[in-house]
Amino acid sequence: MFTGIVEELGTVISRRGPRLRIGASTVLDDIELGASIAVNGTCLTVVAWGEDWWEADVVEETYARTALGVLDAGSPVNLERPVRLADRLGGHLVQGHVDCVGTLVTAAPDLRITLPDDLLRYVVHKGSITVDGVSLTVAAVHDDGFSVAVIPHTAAVTTLGSKGPGDPVNLELDVVAKYVESLLEGHRS
């Protein structure tokens, strides 16, 4: 479980087949084999690490369902370690399970993103949403997507400040909304 509060801006060092190597420092502090680290909001498992890098094996399913497949050496990425029970929950509950890839229409600070019509029902005004692993509040809902306001600090310390129109972004919708819908569907059948 993550909070959507990015700890560090890392850099893709290489991508060889399923193996993704990422340059980092902060997220390496208490790293261990099998640990989870969210990369642009996608939960990955640590399989190897060194003094200033770590690696994960990314399956084709993950590349196909996220925007990780467009990453090249040198690409910046948002990194976050899982929340500990003693930590503050500064963002919202984030699983690191990407629901879809959205498309940026307007760059920060007034970020506007489109997403598939069938997922728009989970986006609510003033609700939480995760964009490339960053916990944000929905400022407006549109017919084809939503808008969020990105403060200068967030733009500076995450990849959101460097993204432009047409760029893909990983989206994780509010898990609470999905659970509520699932529970209500059970009563209807």
N, C-alpha and C positions, 0 to 999 in steps of 0.2 A: 504494500500500500504506500502511496506517495502523497505529497501535498500539492504539487504543482508549483512549488517555490524552487526555482532553479538555483542550484548551488554553485555551478561553475559552467563556463563556456569552454568546452573542449574542442579538439580538432581531429578530424578523421586523418589518420596517418596512412592507412592502406585498406583496401578491400580486395581480398584474394578468395574467390569463390564464396563460400559461406562465412569465412573468417573476416571479421571487421576489427581493425586495430584503431584505438582512439587515444590520443594524447590527452593527459589530464594530470591534475595534482591533488586537489581537494578531495575528490571522491576515492582516492587511493589510500587515505588515512587509515582506514580500518578494513581494507579489502581482504577478501578470502575467496577461495575457490567455491563457486556456486552462489556467490552473492548476486543480488539483483541491483542493476543500475538502469535508470530510465534514460534513454537517448531520444531526444525530441519527443518525449512522451511514450516511447515504446520500451516496455520492460525487457531487458536483455540479461543473460546470465554470464557472469565472469568465468572464463575458462583458462585464462592465463594473464599474467601481468608482470611489469617490470617497474623500474624506478619512476618513470614518467609516462607510462602507457598501460592500457589493459585491452583484452580481447574478448570477443563474444562470437559464437557461431550463430549466424542468422539464417534460418531456414527460408526456402523459397516462398512459403506461405506468408511469412512476415514481410519479405520484400514486396510481395504482390499486394498486400493489404495496407501497406504504409508508404510513406514518402522516403523511407530509408534507401530504397533502390536508386535514387537519384544522387546519393552522396558520392563524392569523389575525394581523393586525397586533397587535403586543405580545406574541406568544407567545415564550417563551424557547427557545433551541435550543443544543444542544451542538455546538461547532465544533472541528475538528482539521485541520491541514495534513498532507500526506503525510510519511511518515518519509523522512529522507535516509540514505544508506548509512553516514554517519559518526555517526548518532544512536544513542542507547540504545533498545533495544526494551523499554520498561517494561511493556507490556501483552502482547498476542499479535498474530499476523499477522491483520490485518483488511483486507478488500478494499474495504469501502464498498459492497458489493452485498447489499442486504437480501434475506433469504430469505423472510421472512413478517412479518406484523404479529401480535404477541401481545397479550393483554389482561391488564392488571394486576389481580390478585385482592387482594393485600395490599400496602400501601405500605411504603416503607423505614422502618426498617432491615432488616426481614426481608421483602424483596421476593419475592412469589410471582407467577408469570406462567404463563398458559396459552398453548398453541400448537397448531397442527394436528397430529393424531395421526400423520400420515405423516412428520413431521419430528422427532418425539420420539426416533427412533433415533440422531440425531446429538448428543443431549444426554447427557453422561456426568458422573457424580459426580466432582467435583474437576477437571473439564475447563473449558475456556474458552468463553465465550459473550459476544456483544456485544449490549447492550441500549441502544437509542438512541445508539449510537456509543461506549458505555462498556464497556471490557474488564472482565469480571467472572469470578469462579470459581463454578461451580455447587456449591452447598452441599447440595442434595438434588434428586433426580429423583422426580416424582410421576406418577400415571397420566395426567394431563392437562397436565403442564408441569413446572416446576422452581422452585426457590427459590435466591436468592443473598443474601448478607449485604452490605449497603451501609454502609461506615464513615461516620461523621459528616462527614469532609472531602469525600468523594465526593458525599454528599447535598447539601452546601452549595455546591459548585462546578459541579454539573451539574443537569439538569432532573429527575433521579431523586428528589431531595428534595421536589419539589412535585407529583409525580404521585400520583394516588389510584385507588382501585378503579374499574374500568371504563375507565380511560384506555388508549388504544392505544399500543404501543411497537414500534419497529422492531427486528427480531431478525436478526442474522447469526450463523449456526451455524459451527462450526469447519471451516474449509476443508480442513484435513488429513484429517478424517474423511470428507469428501465425496470427496476424491481416492483415499483408500484403498478406499472402497466401489467407486468407478469402476474402479480397477485390478483388484480382485477379481472384479467382474462380467465383465471381459474374459477371465479364466481359466475362468469357468464356462461360457461359450458355446462 
